[in-house]
Amino acid sequence: REDGDLVLIRKTNIPENGKIVVALINDEATLKEYRQVDNCVYLIPHSTNPIHKPIILDESDGNVMVQGIFMAHFQEVFLINIFVTIHSMITLITTTEKRHS
């Protein structure tokens, strides 16, 4: 995911093993794959950026709260194209309505 992109999240505080979740760790949000093995929780990044590392937590760590499960990703360029298309459609409709008035 890149800065400016949007993600669609299904709100839930119940994580699903193998799903990408939004997790709050010490009031900071992260988007990572959730894996639970025994009493350990692994938050695994899917980023190609080497600065993003896996986070390994003990299940008893009270500083982690799952906020939701990742559903979809929208790139900023895609969203801009949608907005431009919608704006063009509204302009066309408005122009057509003015001609028929």
C-alpha positions, 0 to 999 in steps of 0.5 A, spaced: 500 500 500 502 507 498 501 513 501 494 516 499 491 509 497 485 507 501 483 501 504 476 498 506 475 495 513 470 491 516 469 493 523 470 487 528 475 486 534 475 479 533 481 477 528 481 471 523 487 467 523 491 469 516 487 475 514 490 482 514 487 486 520 488 493 522 491 493 529 492 498 534 499 497 538 500 502 543 495 507 540 498 506 533 495 503 527 498 498 523 495 493 517 498 486 517 497 479 516 494 476 523 497 469 525 496 466 532 500 460 534 499 457 541 500 464 545 503 468 540 500 473 535 504 474 529 503 481 525 506 480 518 507 485 513 506 484 506 510 490 504 516 490 500 519 496 504 524 493 508 523 497 514 516 494 515 518 488 520 513 482 523 511 484 530 511 478 535 506 479 541 505 475 547 497 473 547 497 477 554 500 483 552 494 488 553 497 493 548 494 490 542 487 491 539 484 489 533 480 494 530 477 491 523 479 486 517 482 488 511 476 488 505 479 492 499 484 496 497 483 502 492 489 506 489 489 513 489 490 513 481 484 509 481 480 513 486 482 520 482 479 516 475 473 515 478 472 522 481 474 525 474 469 520 471 463 522 476 464 529 475 464 528 467 457 525 468 454 530 473 457 535 468 454 532 462 447 531 466 447 538 468 448 540 461 443 536 458 438 538 463 439 546 461 438 544 454 431 541 455 429 547 460 
